Amino acid sequence: MARRTVLAAGGLVFRQKGRLEVAVVQLRKTPHWVLPKGKLKRNEKSRRAAKREVFEETGHKVLVHEFIGTLAYESSGRAKIVQFWRMEARGNAIRDPASDIREVRWLSPKKAIARLTYMREQSFLRHALAEGALRGHKRSGVSAAR
């Protein structure tokens, strides 16, 4: 019997605090740094799940903007599909991150790319930035050709 595909959603979360910053989170079980994301609950829509997961993992309420794209990969022997939205953090964190998150860091786009553990997420963030995912904000100085 084939194993079911894991559906997940998350956000490319930014804030402007003197400079443009992007959120990355460190998992508690491993030292990996990732973009905030998580599995959909039964009958949950992707956009709603993305907003919920970002709040749980960063402690920030967010304003959800446009859909950015999808990552598909294998995780623990199962196909995983993650949909991402551009999100803007509103104010300071209003709660601690979920227990499965060790730390949240707000980094410049260039440092966020370097901090991410998985090449697929580094490439995704680099491409999203090159395509103007943070329109209306200062250019990141990150090149898609890198």
N, C-alpha and C positions, 0 to 999 in steps of 0.2 A: 504494500500500500504506500502510495506517495505521501510524503509529508507536506502539510499545508504551508503555503507561502506566508511569511510573517509580514503584516502590513504595519507600517509605522509612519510617523510624521514629526516634523520639527521645524526649527526656525534658524534663519540667519539673523541673529538678534544684534542690533546696533544701538548705540547711544552717543550723544554728543556732549562731552564734558570737557570743553576747551579744545578737544580733538576728537576725531571719530574713533570709536572703540567697538570691538566685536566681542561677543561673549563666547567663551569656550569653557567646557566643564571637564573635571577629572573624575573618572569613575572610582568608586571606593574599592571594588574587588580587584582592580588592576591599576597600574599607573597610567593608563591611557587617557589622553586628552581628546575630546570629541565635540562636535556641534551638539547642542541640546536637541534631543529627540526621544521618542519612545513609542511603544506599541499602542495601536488603536484598541479601545475597549469594544466589546461586542456591539454592533450596530452604530458605532460612533463614526461620524464624518471626519475626514482627514484634517480639514481646517480647524475644527473644534479640538481635535486631539493634539494638533500642533500647539495651539495656544495653551492647552492644559499642561502638556508636557514641558513646555518652556517655563511656565509658571512654577511647576513642581521642581524643575531642575535648577532654576536660577533664583527663584523667589521674587521675580519681577513681574508685575502686570505689564502687558504689552499691547500695542496697537498693531493689528495684523494688516499688512499691506498686500502686495500682489504675490501670486504663486511664482516661485523661482525655478523649480525643477525637481527632478527625481533622481535618486541614486538607487541602483539595484546591485546586490552582491549576495554572496553566500555567507551565512553566519551559523555556526554550530551545525553544519550539514543541511541547512534549510535556506531556501531563497528568501531574501529580505528586500522589500521595496519601501523606500522612505521618500515621502513627499515633503518639500521644504517651502516655506513662505518667508518673505522678508518681513521682519518685525522690529518695531521700535520700542525699546524699554521706556516705561513711564515712571519717572521718579526713582527713588531708591528702592531696594529690595524691601518687601513687606513681610517676608518670612524667610526662615532658613531653607536651604536647598533640601530636597528629599534625602532620605537616609542612604540611598545608593550613590550619592554624589559627595565626593570628598571636598571639592573646591570649585569655585566659579572664578574665572579671571576675565577681566575686560582688557583687551589688548588692541594695539593698532592693527589694522588689517594685515600688514606685513608680518608682524609678530604672531598674530593668530594663525596664519598659514604655517609658519615655522613650528608653532607649538602643537598643532594637530598631529596625532599619532599616525593616522591612516592616510596614505597617499591619495586615496579616492576622495577623502574629505578636503585635503589640501587642494587638489585639482578643482574640485567643485567650488570651493570658496574663491580660489584664484579666478576661475572662469566667471563666476557670478559678479565679482568685482569688476573685471574687465568689461563685462557686458552692461555695466551701469546699475547693478542691483541696489546700490546705495545712492541713487539719483538724488540730486538736490543737496548732497553733502560734498565736502571737499574730496577731490580725487585722492585715491589711496596711494598712488605711486607704485602700484603693483601691476606688473605686466603679465599678460596671458602667455607670452612666449617663454617665460621663465621656466 
